Amino acid sequence: MHFTVYCLDHDGMVDKRLAHYEAHKAYLATSPIRMVMSGPLLAGDQQTMIGSFFLYEADDIADVMRFNSNDPFNAAGIWRSVDIRPFLKRVDNR
């Protein structure tokens, strides 16, 4: 099963996000679940980072929730909201 993780930052988190970026990347590299894709969400200016998006493949949503809860961005209080949902992939044009 696929799961989306949609995280929105608190306002004004770009500097804090950058300060924790290396720890965040290192943590993602330890993922016990398969990450299909990930990257920052952007504001309308297409430059300012305002959140994070992940697409995971896992057996159980609890595994995704557990891994996400320990992310350094989450621990640093960068994310204002985290929404994790099952995703039924119907089309993949990669």
Buried (B, 14 or more C-beta within 10 A) or exposed (E): EBBBBBBBBEEEBBEBBEEBBEBBEEBBEEBEBEBBEBEBBEEEEEEEBBBBEBBBBBEEBEBBBEBBEEBBBBBBEBBEEBEBEEBEEEEEEE
